[in-house]
Amino acid sequence: METNTSSAGHKNFYISLNYYKVIGFLLLATLSITTMPFFIKAQVIYLTSALGLLIAPFFIWKIKWTPLFQMTFLLILFVFLHSLIALLLQVNIGGNIGIRLFAWLRQLLTFTSGVCVFFVLRKALIKLSDKFIIRSIVIGSLPALILGGLSILATVGKMEGLEKALVSIRKLIAPLGYQGVERASGLSLEPAHFAFYLGVVVIPICLIGLIKSKYSLIWLFFLGFTLLIFIWTFSSTGFLTLLALIWGGIFFGPKRKIFVSFLIIGSLFVLIAFIVFPHNYFIRIFKILTSGGQTVTFSSRAFSILGVLLNPFSYNFVGYGLGGTSTYLSEAIPPEFQTDILKVTWEDMPRLNSFIAQFFVENGFVGLSLFVLTIFFAIKEAKYSQIKLAEEKVTDYFLKIFPAVLLAFIVGAIVGSLSSYMCPYLWFWLALIDSRYLKEFLQNHAKKIS
């Protein structure tokens, strides 16, 4: 009887482990996909977040509370109640209620789907090994990287047939996005989004793989290939994000020498690319800006940030609620900044081209403070886990690289056009930190009991 019971227990554990592996792989491998082949009126659709929304109901049972989860729950509760009150107030005031209600529902759905990634992965990642996590992300990145490599080949080799085929593929997977081959865009809506994904997900994973694995030459090749595709995005947001990651790594680790080497080699890669292709998109934009001109892409991002900073006497401090920029952009941003912002967004559904600015305008000072506190608790949990692991003489490079990734994300979220609440990258890293903390806490608790 004991043998049968033990066998049944092992079988249930194996089934449970496979279940978590399937869920984990699906969410990690699809981080590269930020656009869908549908003519849906949306800036971006992150497949990972959409899957997280569908899977989350099955993860409601046996919720384990941690400081980070409690802070995240408080943030979610505030954002929902605050936005609901703001919506009800507008209903009483009047105005274009139809657009406001649709914008609220749309932003509520995107915010919820992003949070669901954290909700699901914090539980799944406990059961998954570092090797499985790294492999899942790398496998998921390959189709996007291969498309980027083919874009380089088509442009450099002047292969018209390949170029037409790639444009056809881009039209299929990103009907409302960038469709050229002069810049790599992978499976993202546009090159800036692809560069951001590479900068805060793939390149950090490559560096961890390089540090941890005994197959250093393979990882060096993959990192070099990824860097080459990254450069081909010619994204200013991407370059700033990568610089933040590298300098964060130099200051915080891990293996500072690797980040110094990466800075030198990466700079050489960029220099060679700019010499060989002097008329690339980045150089063209740089020349326009330095000659006193401006581009809509640059000005819409700059004005999104400056507009919020220079308009302190609006209701930005209180927050207009989720979807509030759709009907209150004229009050949130000074008139002289609105034209260029409206040129790069839907006419009846405007948004700010900066995640931090968007979050502040819609959720106010309290909402932004709760968001900052959520990140603060993530840093505290990472430090706690590192201390406990150090006592066992174990180094967790995911935890060690987290400050550098966090810095890169914040820079990209401020200067980039990544204002969607649906973006799963930060939620992935927060889930990873929380799963590590939960694992260490449970193990230490078990030791105390025994």
C-alpha positions, 0 to 999 in steps of 0.5 A: 500500500505504501509503495502504491501511495508513493508511486501515485504521489510521484505520478501526480508530481510529474503531471503537475511539473509537466503542467507548469512546464507547458504553461511556462514555455508558452508564456516565455517563448511568446514574449517575442510576439507583440503583434497579431495578424488581425486588423484590430484597432490596437497599438500592440497585442502581446501574445504572452499577456493574452495567454496569461489572461486566459490561463490566470483563472486556473491559478486562483487556488492556493495563492501564497502572499509575499510582500511583492504580491501584496504590493502588486495587489494593492496597486491593482486594487487602486488602479481599478477603483480609481479609474472606476470612480473617474469614469463615474464622475465623467458620466455625471459630468457628461461629454463623449461617454461612448469613447470614454467607456470604450477606452476604459474597458480597453485599458482595463483589459490590457492592464489586467492581461499584463498583471496576469503574466505576473500572477501566472508566472510567479507560480509556474517559475518556482517549478522550472529550472534556470536551464528551462527558463533560458531555453524557453526564451531563447527558442521563442526568440529564434523566429524573430531573430531569423527574420531580422537576419534575413532582413540584413541579408536581403538589404546587404545582398540586394536580394529583391526576391527575399525582400519581397517575401519578407515584406509579405511576411511582415504584412501578414503578421503586422498589418498595422505595423512596420513592414520594411526590411531596412530595419529589423522588427522581428515579430514586433509591431515596429523596430523600437518594440523589437529592440526593447524586447531584445534589450530587456529580455533576450540580451540579459538571458544571453549574458546569464547563459554566457556566465552560467554555461560551460558552452561559452563559445556557443553563447558568444556566437548567439550573443553576437548574432543577437547584438547584430540584429539589435543594431539593425533595428536602428532604434534610438529607444533600443540603444538607450535601453541597451546602454542603461543595461550595460552601465547597470551591469557595470555598476551592479553586476554580475561579472562586471568585466563581462559588461565592460567587454560587452560595452567595448565590443558592442560599440565596435559593432555599432561603429562598423555598422554605421560606417558600412551603412552611413544612410541608416535610419538612426543617422538620418534622424540624428542629422535632422535633429542636429540640423535644427529639424524634428521628426514626429517620432522624436517629438511625440515622445519628447512632448509626451514627457515634457507635456506632463512636466510642464503642466503641473496645474492640471488634474494629472496629479490626481489622475484621469483614470484608465483610458483618460487620455482618450478624452482629456489629452487636451487638458493633460498636455499643453496645446503646442505639444498635442499635434505631434502626439496625435499624429502617431496615435489613433485620432479618436483614441490618443495616448502618450508615447511614454509609459511612465508619462501615461501611467502618471496622467491616468493614475496620478501621483498615488498610482505612480507612487504605488508602482514605484513601491512595487519595484522597491519591494521587488528589489528588497525580495531580490536582496533577501533571496541573494542573502539566503542563497549566499549563506548556502554559497549559491549565486543566482545570476537572474537575481544579480542582473535584475537591477541592470534590467530594471534600469534598462526597462525604466529608461526604455519606458520613459523615452520609448513609445511603449506605453501599453499596460499589456507589455509583459516584460517587467511583469516577467522579471517581477514574477521571477523575483517573486518566485525566487523569494517564495522558494527561499522563504518556503525552504527556510520556513520548512527548515525552521519547522523541522 
